[in-house]
Amino acid sequence: MEDLACLEKEGKREVQFFLIKSEKREKMRLSEELIYLTADSGLDYFITINQKRRAFPAMIEVHVEKPAPEL
């Protein structure tokens, strides 16, 4: 979490996480800004690092509030 906050502050970038159902993603063309992370339980996960916050059609933004070890 601290690394992401540092990247956003020092790099002046917005880091966002998104997910979409795998079957839905297979039928559409995704923006080149989306970086694929992994797939699990029928969902595909992506990250973006942009100058401004973005929204993408059919994608759900995931807000990470705690680091993985705390979940």
C-alpha positions, 0 to 999 in steps of 0.5 A: 500500500505504501508503494502505491501511495508513493508511486501516485504521489512522487510519480504523479500517477493514478493506480487503479485496479479493475475486474471483469467476468472472463467470458465478457472480456473474451467478447470485447476489445480492451484498452491498451492501458489495461495491464493484465494481472491474473484470472481466478474464479471466472474473473480477470483482474487488471491494473492501470497506471495513468496520469488521470483516473479512468473508467472502462466500459463493463469493468468494475473498479476495485478499491484496495484499502488494506494490504494482502497480509491484513485481509 
